[in-house]
Structures are given as structure tokens and as C-alpha cells.
Amino acid sequence: MKTTLVFAMILAMATITSTANVGNGSTKTKEVTIGLNIGNKAPEINEKGLSGNEIKLSSLQGKIVLIDFWAAWCVPCRRENPNVVATYEKFKNSNFKNGKGFTVYSVSLDKEKSAWEAAIKADNLMWENHVSDLQGWNSKYAAVYGVRGIPASFLIDGDGIIVGKNLRGPALEQAIAALLK
């Protein structure tokens, strides 16, 4: 756990420098800090999905993504799932100012794969991006993201920049609607 905490602190202080062509032949350099605050680039997650394949958060770049930390045993998470499903259904094919489409990247803090799979099915969580290391509260990415209670969520734009945190109920839909073209 100590190494994960050190890793999280280093990651939170990291800075990425990107170069973009401005269109007039010149380039513009932009520094983006990897961190957990609004305006930071969300830390990468690369974890195993239900079938054992790794799913990278960055593979969803170009979409608006809700990173959703939850668990099958978490009653508040399960109560929030219908709202997340309805929001997914409403916006999954939408065009945004900085992204095309909306999806959810679910990070489970379960320890039992069977309970995790059953909850996905029971709650109709139809998106493809379900990951877990099945370590419960010792989850590597829960530590990286500073998750101390669930449900916990981070809304990121098409560039992976955090634009909202811990949005639930109508606040989630409002935040996503504000990103529409």
C-alpha cells in the first residue's frame, strides 16, 4: 500500500508537455498536469476486464467518459446505477464540444468476480468498460485516484481532462449536457 501511495503522489505531480500545430505553421506548447483536480489530465488506468483482457482508460480518448468507482456490495452505488444507465442511454451517441459519444469506465472494488458480474447484469450496466483487480479497498487505482468512499466518479472530456467529480443524480446529466455542442 505504501508503494501505491508513493506512486499516486508522483503521478499527481507529473506534467505532460504536448505540442500542437496551430494552423499557421507555428506550434503551441501546452503543459498539462496529471492529477485529480478539475483541469488536470486523469491518471491512466490499465486494468483487466471481465474476460481477462486489459482495458486502458486512454483507449476511450475522444469520448466523454465517466470513471465510476463502485462495487456490487455498495448499496449507494447500486441505487445510483439506474441514473448512470439512464445518462449513458441519453448521451452515448451525442456530439460534444470536445468529444464524440459518452461512455462509462467502471472500476469495481469487488473481491468476488461472480458478485461483480451478477451486479453488472442485474443493474443492466451495458457499456463494455468494466475493470477490476478484485482487491477491494486495496485496489491499485482506487489508491491512485484517492478513492476513500464509493460511489466516486470523475468526468473527463475527449482529451482526458477532468471536468467534473462525484456527480450524482441530476448533477451528472446536467454536467454532461453542458458539454454538448
N, C-alpha and C positions, 0 to 999 in steps of 0.2 A: 504494500500500500504506500510505503514511503517513496519508492521509486516512481509510482504513478503520480503522486503529488508533485514531486520534483519535475517530472515530465510535463505535467499540466501547467506549472508555473513558467517553465521555459517556453512552452507553446504559447502561453498567454502574452508573453513579452516579444514574440517573434514578429518580424516585419518582412513583408514581401514587397519587392520593388518590381513594378511592371511598366513596360514601355508600350505606348500606343501610338499608332500613326494618326495624326490629327487630320490629315486630308490635304494639307497644303505642302506636303513634302517634309514637314518638320515632325518631330516626335515629342511626346509629352510623357514625362516620368511621373508615376503616381505611387506613393508608398501606401500600402495597406497593412494594418496591424492585424495579426491573427489574435483573436481574443473572444471574450464572451459578452462584450458590451455592444449596444446598438451602434452600428457603423463599423464594427470590426468584421473581418473575414472569419467565418465559422471554422473552427478546427476540423480537420479531416477526420472522418470515421471510416474505417475499413473493417467490417465485421462479417461474420458468417450469417447467412440467411437460413431459412428453414430447410433448404435442400443441401446445406453444407457449403454452398458457393459463397464467395466473398462479394459483398456489395459495397462499393465506395460511395460515400456521400457525393463526392465530386463528379461521379458518373451522371448525376442529375443536373449538372450545371446547365443553365439556360431555362430552367423552370423555377417557379416559386415553390419552395419546399418548407413544409412544417416538420422539423425534427421533434419527434414526440417521444419522450421518455415515459414509460408506463409499465404495468405488469398485470398479469391475469388476476392476481390476488388483491389488487388495489381497487377498492370499492369506488373512490372518487374518479379513478381512471376509467373504470367501466361505465360510470354514469356520464362521463364526458365523451365517450366513444361515439354515441349517436350523433352528437353535434359535429365531431370531426368527420364522420361519414357523410353527413348532410353537406358540410362545407366542401368536402372533396368532390362529391357529386355535382355541386353547383359550379365549381370553378375549374375542374380538371382539364377542360378544353378551352379555357379562356385565354385571351391575349392580354398581356400586361405591359406596362411601360418598360420593364426590364426583365422580360421572360415570356415564354410561351408555355402555357399549361401550368397546372398546380398538382403537386403530389405530396404524399406523406412519407417520411422516412422514420419508421417506428423502431425504437430501441427498447427492447424488453429487458426488465430487471428480474425476470423469472429465473428459477433454478431448474424447473422441470419442463422439458420440451413438450411433453404431452399437454400440460396445462396451458402453456403458451399457444400451441396450435389450436386447442379447443376454444380458447378465448377469441382468437382471430376469426375462427369460423362462426362462433356464436354471435359475435358483435358485428359480423359482416364487414370486416376490415379488408376490402377488396384490392387495395393497392399492393404492388409487388414487393415493396421495400421494407421487409421485416427482418430485423437482425437482433442477435443476442449472443453473448458469450456464456450465457447460463450461469453467471456468477452472482446473481442477485445484487445486493448492495456493494459487492466487491467488483462490479463491472468497471472495466478499464475506462470506458467512455463516459460513464456517469461521473467518474473522478475528473476526467479531462474537462467536462462541462460543468463541474461544480454542482452536480445534482445532489441535493440532500433531502428532497421530498418529491413525491410524484402525485399527480401528473406534473411534468415540467416540459416546457416546449420553447423552441427557438424558431422564428420565422425568418427564412433567408430569401433574398432575391435571386435573380438569374445569374448574378456574379458570385453568389455565396456570401453576400454581406448580410449580417444580422439586421433586420428591420423591425423586429418585434420579439418580445419574450413573454412566456407564460400567459398567452392569450387563451381565454376560455369563453365558452358560450357565445353570445352575440359579439363580443370583442374580437374574436377570431375572424368571423365573417366580415366585420367592419374593416379590420386591418387589411384583409386580402382585397376587399372591394376598393379600398383606397389605392391599391397598386394597379388597378385596371387601366387600360389605355383610354 
